[in-house]
Amino acid sequence: MKVFYVCSWGGCGSKLLCKYLNKFGKAIHIHDPKPPDILEYVGFKNGSFGWCPYSLPDYEEKHKHIANRGLEWFNGIPIDNKDTYYVIFLYRNPTYCIKSRFWSPKHLENIKSPICRNIQYVCRSKKDLYNLQTFYNNYMYNLTKEYPIYAIKYEELFERIHELDKLFEINENKHHTLDEKIEKKQSKDLTTENLQEIYKELIHDMNQHEFITIV
C-alpha cells in the first residue's frame, strides 16, 4: 500500500490533497516543521490523525496540552520499509495561509510555531516570527535526509494534478478527480501588504521553483 505524507504549515490545501490521495492508498496530514533525516512514523497506532504500527502509550500524555496531541508530528520511530512512502511538501504564498489559519493559537501550537501571538503583532514586528522561512528551508533544502521530498506548488495544483498522478503512478484510469477549488476571497488590506513585505524573500524563492521539485 502506498502511504503519502502530506506536509504543510496549513492553509495550503493539504486536507484536500489528502482526500484525493486517500483514494489510492493512505494519506496522512502532517504539520511538523522539521522532517527527520531518517523517515519516521507519525502519531499513534490507528490514530485518527496520524498512523503508526506501534503503540506509544506515553506519547499522548506527554503532549496532552498540545492541539491534536502531536498526532500530526513525526514520532521518532524509524520506518523499516520506506519504498512505499511518499513525502510531499505542499507550499503556498504564506500571506493567504496566515490570514486563513494563523489566527488560531491551537493551529500555531500544532505547527510548532515559536510564538502564539496574533497576526497584527507579527505585522507590527515586521519579522517572520512564525519561522515559516525555517519551515520551508527544512523541507526544500534538507541535505542530510535519506529519502526524497516531493515539493508541490499549491498555486498550480488544480491545473496540473495529472502530473502528480503520473509521478506517483496513480489514477491511471482517470476515474478520480481533485475536489473543486473553493476559497474565501481575501481583501488586500494593510495586513496583506505587511505580510507580503515580511515574506517577500520567501515568496520570491517559491516563485523560482517548478510545480514539482524533487528534493
Buried (B, 14 or more C-beta within 10 A) or exposed (E): EBBBBBBBBBBBBBEBBBBBBEEBBBBBBBBBBBBBEEBBBBBBEEBEBBBBEEEBEEBBEEBEEBBBBBBBBBBEBEBEEBEEBBBBBBBBBBBBBBBBBBEEBEBBBBBBBEEBBEBEEBBEEEEBBBBBBEBBBBBBEBEEBEBEBBBBBBBEBBEBBEBBBEEBEBBEEEEEEBEEEEEEEEEEEEBBEBBBEBBEEBBEBBEEBEBBBEB
